[in-house]
């Protein structure tokens, strides 16, 4: 019978490898437990109707302002203004409004097809009249040829 002595370095390497496997297994088990707990919380959603919500979460970005309405109303009340006139009209309503804010609103309103620009002057878009507004109930369009 031959008694075989193992090298101390091999024994240390085996102990380290076993400790690493055990540590990995503990970490894996902890991660699975944490994921299961998180999934259990998501299983039952907290559904609340919009009418009963009192604490709305904050929206990302800048808070909404009423400058778009001010600019739109200014153009609707006085069509044919230049950009400078629109800025002045908006600043008459609220002196803290900056020119670049009004210019941004003009661009956004134009892209939303709420206003249009012709020969450097701003005009509101005409709203389509419904059949009820026409009074006769007929379809609006060009007459037949």
SULWO-V248489 format. One line per field, one symbol per residue. phi: phi as a letter, one per 40 degrees, with the letter a starting at -180 (. if undefined). psi: psi as a letter, one per 20 degrees, with the letter a starting at -180 (. if undefined). burial: # if it has 24 or more other C-alpha atoms within 12 Angstrom, else .. A space follows every 50 residues. Layout:
BEGIN
phi=???
psi=???
burial=???
END
This chain:
BEGIN
phi=.bcbcccdcccccccccccccccccccccccccccccccccccbcccbcc cccbbcccccgcccbccdcccccccccacgccdccccccccccaccccdc cccccdccccccfcbabbfgbcbcccccccccccgbgcccicccc
psi=pppppqphhggghggggghggggggggggggggghhgghhhihnqnppqh hiphnqqqqqaqqqrjhghggghghhhmqkqrhghgggghhhgoiipqgh gghgggghhghjkhrqppkjqpqqppqpprhhhhhijqqpaqqq.
burial=.................................................. ................##.######...#.#.#..#####......#... ###.##..#....###.....###.....................
END
